[in-house]
Amino acid sequence: MNTYGLGDLAQTFLLQRRSAALKTEMTRLNEELASGQVSDVKSVLAGNVSYLSDIEGDMRTLSAYKVATSEAAQFSESAQTALDRMDASAGALSTTLLNVSSSAVGPVLDQLSVDATNEFQTIVSALNTSSAGRSIFAGAATDGPALIDADTILDDLRAAVAGNTTVQDIIAAVTQWFDDPAGFRSAAYSGSDSSIAPFQIADDEQVLVDLKADQAVFRDLLKSTSLAALAADDNLDLSSESQQDLLELAGTELIMAKDQLTATQSNLGSAQARIDTIATRNATRETTLEFAKGALLQADPYDTATQLEAVQFQLQSLYTITARMSDLTLVNFVR
């Protein structure tokens, strides 16, 4: 009977191959033990990876919604901050205007108009607020400011009221300029007629932050403030009594405009609450999917540790055999 064996070179190659295989297996088991997840996904799922693909697809979608939700939250927060600035400005000025004394004289009345001019500039600045490089109150035209500068607007208003001598005529001229499309919307508003696109923050959920500087609430706010700013205009040459009347009427209209602004703040606050609610719901769903994926790919730590111990023993035994074979000589076979 013939006996066939392996040559020294073939045997060395066989041992090296087995050693490499055991090292690869030990590395895989170490990674699974550290991460808690299997490395051979197809084997665990028996080739049926469609469920895992669906989970990972949903997680990618939620990740995109997370970015959109964060953007919507930042945009609406910046808008609310701008509205707060306008509300504080209108509140302070209206209180001052309505408390003007009937005995106030020229310098005092002139100072009130100066204060109104400053508040007008503040409101215009607030309406030109941007968030992450996107203009908030310019509608779809987010790449530029919503309004031209405050001084230019006041200059246009001075031209519109030129020649009017009574308080009622001045109010009518300013009102017409703000309401006429050829006035405020054409000369002062530099935004778009279209609203900004809504934020898609869930599969069937959108949030629209529809704030444009040409909306009635902001035009009324600007109109009331500008009336107070124009009261001391030299070209109008109003008497102290007429200035007082104009300032008082401006203060009254400013109160009404402030009420509209409060309603706008409330509506925006509702949108912010909705964004927070949907963000929380998306985060909860994402956590659920992460748990589902983890359970699907979870490696049994006890089984993994047992396999790792077995591989380590095999590798140690292989090293022992290799060391003993390297010590063999022809003398050892001489009887």
QUIWOQUI-V63025 format. One record per residue. RES is the residue in one letter. SS is DSSP state (H for helix, E for strand, C for the rest). OMEGA is omega in degrees with one decimal (NA if undefined). D_LAST is the distance of its C-alpha to the last C-alpha in Angstrom with 2 decimals. Layout:
BEGIN
res=RES ss=SS omega=OMEGA d_last=D_LAST
res=RES ss=SS omega=OMEGA d_last=D_LAST
END
This chain:
BEGIN
res=M ss=C omega=-178.5 d_last=23.39
res=N ss=C omega=177.7 d_last=22.78
res=T ss=C omega=-178.7 d_last=21.07
res=Y ss=C omega=178.7 d_last=22.56
res=G ss=C omega=178.8 d_last=21.32
res=L ss=C omega=174.9 d_last=22.92
res=G ss=C omega=-177.1 d_last=22.51
res=D ss=H omega=-178.2 d_last=22.04
res=L ss=H omega=179.6 d_last=25.80
res=A ss=H omega=-179.6 d_last=26.83
res=Q ss=H omega=178.1 d_last=24.65
res=T ss=H omega=178.0 d_last=26.13
res=F ss=H omega=179.7 d_last=29.55
res=L ss=H omega=178.9 d_last=29.08
res=L ss=H omega=179.1 d_last=28.16
res=Q ss=H omega=179.1 d_last=31.14
res=R ss=H omega=178.5 d_last=33.43
res=R ss=H omega=178.2 d_last=32.51
res=S ss=H omega=179.6 d_last=33.01
res=A ss=H omega=179.7 d_last=36.42
res=A ss=H omega=179.8 d_last=37.45
res=L ss=H omega=178.7 d_last=36.65
res=K ss=H omega=178.2 d_last=38.55
res=T ss=H omega=179.7 d_last=41.51
res=E ss=H omega=179.6 d_last=41.57
res=M ss=H omega=177.5 d_last=41.46
res=T ss=H omega=179.1 d_last=44.32
res=R ss=H omega=-178.9 d_last=46.36
res=L ss=H omega=176.9 d_last=45.91
res=N ss=H omega=179.1 d_last=46.83
res=E ss=H omega=179.1 d_last=49.98
res=E ss=H omega=179.3 d_last=50.94
res=L ss=H omega=-179.3 d_last=50.47
res=A ss=H omega=-176.0 d_last=52.63
res=S ss=H omega=-178.0 d_last=55.34
res=G ss=C omega=-180.0 d_last=55.41
res=Q ss=E omega=179.9 d_last=55.69
res=V ss=C omega=179.0 d_last=53.37
res=S ss=C omega=179.8 d_last=52.43
res=D ss=C omega=-174.4 d_last=52.10
res=V ss=H omega=-176.8 d_last=55.74
res=K ss=H omega=179.9 d_last=55.71
res=S ss=H omega=-179.0 d_last=52.89
res=V ss=H omega=-178.1 d_last=54.69
res=L ss=C omega=179.5 d_last=57.99
res=A ss=C omega=178.1 d_last=56.47
res=G ss=C omega=-179.5 d_last=58.09
res=N ss=C omega=-174.1 d_last=61.57
res=V ss=C omega=-176.7 d_last=62.59
res=S ss=H omega=179.9 d_last=66.35
res=Y ss=H omega=178.2 d_last=67.01
res=L ss=H omega=178.6 d_last=65.13
res=S ss=H omega=178.4 d_last=67.01
res=D ss=H omega=179.7 d_last=70.30
res=I ss=H omega=-178.5 d_last=69.48
res=E ss=H omega=176.6 d_last=68.51
res=G ss=H omega=177.7 d_last=71.64
res=D ss=H omega=179.9 d_last=73.85
res=M ss=H omega=176.8 d_last=72.25
res=R ss=H omega=178.5 d_last=72.97
res=T ss=H omega=179.1 d_last=76.55
res=L ss=H omega=176.8 d_last=77.01
res=S ss=H omega=176.9 d_last=75.68
res=A ss=H omega=178.0 d_last=78.41
res=Y ss=H omega=179.1 d_last=81.00
res=K ss=H omega=177.3 d_last=79.90
res=V ss=H omega=-179.3 d_last=80.81
res=A ss=H omega=179.4 d_last=84.12
res=T ss=H omega=178.1 d_last=84.92
res=S ss=H omega=178.5 d_last=84.27
res=E ss=H omega=179.1 d_last=86.54
res=A ss=H omega=-179.7 d_last=89.23
res=A ss=H omega=179.4 d_last=89.08
res=Q ss=H omega=-179.3 d_last=89.41
res=F ss=H omega=-178.2 d_last=92.23
res=S ss=H omega=178.0 d_last=94.20
res=E ss=H omega=176.8 d_last=93.68
res=S ss=H omega=177.9 d_last=95.06
res=A ss=H omega=179.8 d_last=97.97
res=Q ss=H omega=176.6 d_last=98.69
res=T ss=H omega=178.2 d_last=98.66
res=A ss=H omega=177.9 d_last=101.18
res=L ss=H omega=177.4 d_last=103.37
res=D ss=H omega=177.7 d_last=103.26
res=R ss=H omega=179.6 d_last=104.52
res=M ss=H omega=-179.3 d_last=107.36
res=D ss=H omega=179.5 d_last=108.21
res=A ss=H omega=179.8 d_last=108.37
res=S ss=H omega=180.0 d_last=110.48
res=A ss=H omega=-179.7 d_last=112.89
res=G ss=H omega=-179.4 d_last=113.16
res=A ss=H omega=-177.0 d_last=114.05
res=L ss=H omega=-178.9 d_last=116.56
res=S ss=H omega=178.1 d_last=118.28
res=T ss=H omega=-179.6 d_last=118.82
res=T ss=H omega=-177.1 d_last=120.36
res=L ss=H omega=-177.4 d_last=122.59
res=L ss=H omega=179.4 d_last=123.93
res=N ss=C omega=-179.3 d_last=124.73
res=V ss=C omega=-177.2 d_last=126.83
res=S ss=C omega=177.9 d_last=130.18
res=S ss=C omega=179.4 d_last=133.37
res=S ss=C omega=-179.6 d_last=134.65
res=A ss=C omega=-178.0 d_last=131.81
res=V ss=C omega=-173.4 d_last=133.11
res=G ss=H omega=-176.7 d_last=131.91
res=P ss=H omega=179.4 d_last=129.20
res=V ss=H omega=-179.8 d_last=127.59
res=L ss=H omega=178.3 d_last=127.68
res=D ss=H omega=-179.9 d_last=126.33
res=Q ss=H omega=176.7 d_last=123.38
res=L ss=H omega=177.2 d_last=122.63
res=S ss=H omega=176.4 d_last=122.45
res=V ss=H omega=177.5 d_last=120.12
res=D ss=H omega=179.6 d_last=117.87
res=A ss=H omega=177.4 d_last=117.99
res=T ss=H omega=178.4 d_last=117.00
res=N ss=H omega=179.6 d_last=113.97
res=E ss=H omega=176.1 d_last=112.96
res=F ss=H omega=177.8 d_last=113.51
res=Q ss=H omega=178.3 d_last=111.07
res=T ss=H omega=-179.6 d_last=108.57
res=I ss=H omega=177.7 d_last=108.84
res=V ss=H omega=178.2 d_last=108.45
res=S ss=H omega=179.0 d_last=105.39
res=A ss=H omega=179.2 d_last=103.90
res=L ss=H omega=176.4 d_last=104.55
res=N ss=C omega=179.1 d_last=102.66
res=T ss=C omega=175.9 d_last=99.54
res=S ss=E omega=178.2 d_last=96.23
res=S ss=E omega=-179.0 d_last=92.81
res=A ss=C omega=177.8 d_last=89.69
res=G ss=C omega=-179.7 d_last=91.92
res=R ss=E omega=179.0 d_last=93.78
res=S ss=E omega=-173.4 d_last=97.47
res=I ss=C omega=-171.3 d_last=98.19
res=F ss=C omega=-178.7 d_last=101.89
res=A ss=E omega=-178.8 d_last=102.08
res=G ss=C omega=-178.1 d_last=100.99
res=A ss=C omega=179.4 d_last=98.72
res=A ss=C omega=-173.6 d_last=99.47
res=T ss=C omega=-175.4 d_last=96.83
res=D ss=C omega=-179.9 d_last=96.49
res=G ss=C omega=-179.8 d_last=99.76
res=P ss=C omega=-179.6 d_last=102.16
res=A ss=C omega=-175.8 d_last=104.35
res=L ss=E omega=170.1 d_last=107.56
res=I ss=C omega=-175.5 d_last=109.14
res=D ss=C omega=-173.3 d_last=109.92
res=A ss=H omega=-177.4 d_last=112.34
res=D ss=H omega=179.2 d_last=114.98
res=T ss=H omega=177.8 d_last=115.33
res=I ss=H omega=179.9 d_last=115.78
res=L ss=H omega=176.8 d_last=118.52
res=D ss=H omega=177.6 d_last=120.20
res=D ss=H omega=178.4 d_last=120.28
res=L ss=H omega=178.1 d_last=121.79
res=R ss=H omega=177.7 d_last=124.46
res=A ss=H omega=-178.4 d_last=125.42
res=A ss=H omega=-177.0 d_last=125.53
res=V ss=H omega=-178.6 d_last=127.89
res=A ss=C omega=178.8 d_last=130.07
res=G ss=C omega=177.5 d_last=133.75
res=N ss=C omega=-175.5 d_last=133.40
res=T ss=C omega=-179.5 d_last=135.48
res=T ss=C omega=-178.8 d_last=135.14
res=V ss=H omega=-177.8 d_last=132.19
res=Q ss=H omega=178.9 d_last=132.11
res=D ss=H omega=178.8 d_last=132.17
res=I ss=H omega=179.0 d_last=129.30
res=I ss=H omega=179.8 d_last=127.21
res=A ss=H omega=-179.3 d_last=128.04
res=A ss=H omega=179.4 d_last=127.05
res=V ss=H omega=178.9 d_last=123.73
res=T ss=H omega=179.7 d_last=122.99
res=Q ss=H omega=-179.0 d_last=123.77
res=W ss=H omega=-179.4 d_last=121.53
res=F ss=H omega=-177.4 d_last=118.54
res=D ss=H omega=-177.5 d_last=119.20
res=D ss=C omega=177.7 d_last=120.15
res=P ss=H omega=179.0 d_last=117.20
res=A ss=H omega=-179.9 d_last=118.83
res=G ss=H omega=-174.3 d_last=118.78
res=F ss=H omega=-175.0 d_last=115.77
res=R ss=H omega=-178.2 d_last=113.30
res=S ss=H omega=-172.7 d_last=114.25
res=A ss=H omega=-172.5 d_last=114.85
res=A ss=C omega=-176.9 d_last=112.56
res=Y ss=E omega=-177.9 d_last=109.74
res=S ss=C omega=179.4 d_last=107.05
res=G ss=C omega=-177.9 d_last=104.54
res=S ss=C omega=174.5 d_last=104.04
res=D ss=C omega=-179.6 d_last=106.15
res=S ss=C omega=178.5 d_last=102.95
res=S ss=C omega=175.9 d_last=100.88
res=I ss=C omega=179.9 d_last=97.31
res=A ss=C omega=179.3 d_last=94.72
res=P ss=C omega=177.5 d_last=93.51
res=F ss=E omega=176.9 d_last=90.09
res=Q ss=E omega=-173.3 d_last=87.67
res=I ss=E omega=174.1 d_last=85.74
res=A ss=E omega=-175.9 d_last=84.48
res=D ss=C omega=-178.3 d_last=84.26
res=D ss=C omega=-176.2 d_last=87.90
res=E ss=E omega=175.1 d_last=89.13
res=Q ss=E omega=176.0 d_last=91.12
res=V ss=E omega=-179.3 d_last=93.03
res=L ss=C omega=174.7 d_last=95.99
res=V ss=C omega=-172.6 d_last=97.27
res=D ss=C omega=179.0 d_last=100.60
res=L ss=C omega=178.0 d_last=102.38
res=K ss=E omega=-174.8 d_last=104.59
res=A ss=C omega=179.0 d_last=107.07
res=D ss=C omega=177.0 d_last=109.81
res=Q ss=C omega=-172.6 d_last=109.76
res=A ss=H omega=-177.0 d_last=112.95
res=V ss=H omega=-178.4 d_last=111.49
res=F ss=H omega=176.4 d_last=110.64
res=R ss=H omega=178.0 d_last=113.79
res=D ss=H omega=178.8 d_last=115.91
res=L ss=H omega=178.9 d_last=114.09
res=L ss=H omega=-178.9 d_last=114.65
res=K ss=H omega=-178.3 d_last=118.23
res=S ss=H omega=-179.4 d_last=119.20
res=T ss=H omega=-178.9 d_last=117.67
res=S ss=H omega=177.1 d_last=119.24
res=L ss=H omega=178.4 d_last=122.69
res=A ss=H omega=-179.7 d_last=122.45
res=A ss=H omega=-177.5 d_last=121.22
res=L ss=H omega=-174.3 d_last=124.18
res=A ss=C omega=-177.6 d_last=126.82
res=A ss=C omega=-178.4 d_last=127.41
res=D ss=C omega=-176.4 d_last=127.36
res=D ss=C omega=-177.6 d_last=130.18
res=N ss=C omega=178.9 d_last=131.06
res=L ss=C omega=176.8 d_last=131.86
res=D ss=C omega=-179.0 d_last=134.13
res=L ss=C omega=174.7 d_last=134.07
res=S ss=C omega=179.0 d_last=136.19
res=S ss=H omega=179.7 d_last=134.61
res=E ss=H omega=179.8 d_last=135.58
res=S ss=H omega=176.6 d_last=133.99
res=Q ss=H omega=178.3 d_last=130.82
res=Q ss=H omega=179.8 d_last=130.68
res=D ss=H omega=-178.1 d_last=131.13
res=L ss=H omega=178.7 d_last=128.43
res=L ss=H omega=179.8 d_last=125.99
res=E ss=H omega=177.5 d_last=126.69
res=L ss=H omega=177.1 d_last=126.29
res=A ss=H omega=178.3 d_last=123.06
res=G ss=H omega=178.8 d_last=121.78
res=T ss=H omega=179.0 d_last=122.73
res=E ss=H omega=179.3 d_last=121.01
res=L ss=H omega=176.3 d_last=117.99
res=I ss=H omega=179.8 d_last=117.71
res=M ss=H omega=177.9 d_last=117.70
res=A ss=H omega=178.8 d_last=115.17
res=K ss=H omega=176.6 d_last=112.97
res=D ss=H omega=176.8 d_last=113.09
res=Q ss=H omega=179.5 d_last=111.80
res=L ss=H omega=177.8 d_last=109.07
res=T ss=H omega=176.9 d_last=108.05
res=A ss=H omega=177.6 d_last=107.72
res=T ss=H omega=176.9 d_last=105.54
res=Q ss=H omega=179.5 d_last=103.32
res=S ss=H omega=178.9 d_last=103.06
res=N ss=H omega=178.6 d_last=102.04
res=L ss=H omega=177.2 d_last=99.40
res=G ss=H omega=176.8 d_last=98.16
res=S ss=H omega=177.9 d_last=97.74
res=A ss=H omega=177.7 d_last=95.68
res=Q ss=H omega=178.4 d_last=93.50
res=A ss=H omega=178.9 d_last=92.97
res=R ss=H omega=177.3 d_last=91.98
res=I ss=H omega=179.4 d_last=89.48
res=D ss=H omega=-179.4 d_last=87.93
res=T ss=H omega=-178.6 d_last=87.80
res=I ss=H omega=177.7 d_last=86.10
res=A ss=H omega=177.9 d_last=83.67
res=T ss=H omega=179.7 d_last=82.67
res=R ss=H omega=177.9 d_last=82.32
res=N ss=H omega=179.7 d_last=80.14
res=A ss=H omega=178.2 d_last=77.92
res=T ss=H omega=179.0 d_last=77.52
res=R ss=H omega=179.1 d_last=76.60
res=E ss=H omega=177.8 d_last=74.08
res=T ss=H omega=178.7 d_last=72.42
res=T ss=H omega=179.0 d_last=72.30
res=L ss=H omega=177.5 d_last=70.63
res=E ss=H omega=177.5 d_last=68.07
res=F ss=H omega=179.9 d_last=67.21
res=A ss=H omega=178.7 d_last=67.02
res=K ss=H omega=179.1 d_last=64.68
res=G ss=H omega=179.3 d_last=62.53
res=A ss=H omega=-179.0 d_last=62.31
res=L ss=H omega=-175.5 d_last=61.41
res=L ss=H omega=-175.9 d_last=58.56
res=Q ss=E omega=176.4 d_last=57.50
res=A ss=C omega=178.7 d_last=53.80
res=D ss=C omega=-175.7 d_last=52.82
res=P ss=H omega=-179.2 d_last=51.56
res=Y ss=H omega=179.9 d_last=49.53
res=D ss=H omega=179.5 d_last=47.82
res=T ss=H omega=179.2 d_last=47.25
res=A ss=H omega=178.4 d_last=45.76
res=T ss=H omega=178.3 d_last=43.42
res=Q ss=H omega=-179.5 d_last=42.24
res=L ss=H omega=178.5 d_last=41.85
res=E ss=H omega=179.5 d_last=39.70
res=A ss=H omega=179.4 d_last=37.46
res=V ss=H omega=177.9 d_last=37.14
res=Q ss=H omega=178.4 d_last=36.40
res=F ss=H omega=179.3 d_last=33.58
res=Q ss=H omega=-179.2 d_last=32.15
res=L ss=H omega=178.1 d_last=32.45
res=Q ss=H omega=178.3 d_last=30.82
res=S ss=H omega=179.0 d_last=27.86
res=L ss=H omega=177.3 d_last=27.62
res=Y ss=H omega=179.9 d_last=27.63
res=T ss=H omega=178.7 d_last=24.82
res=I ss=H omega=-179.4 d_last=22.64
res=T ss=H omega=179.6 d_last=23.62
res=A ss=H omega=-179.9 d_last=22.82
res=R ss=H omega=179.7 d_last=19.29
res=M ss=H omega=179.7 d_last=18.69
res=S ss=H omega=179.8 d_last=20.15
res=D ss=C omega=-177.7 d_last=17.56
res=L ss=C omega=175.0 d_last=14.50
res=T ss=C omega=179.4 d_last=12.96
res=L ss=H omega=-179.0 d_last=10.63
res=V ss=H omega=-177.5 d_last=8.69
res=N ss=H omega=-178.5 d_last=7.99
res=F ss=H omega=179.4 d_last=6.19
res=V ss=C omega=-179.0 d_last=3.77
res=R ss=C omega=NA d_last=0.00
END
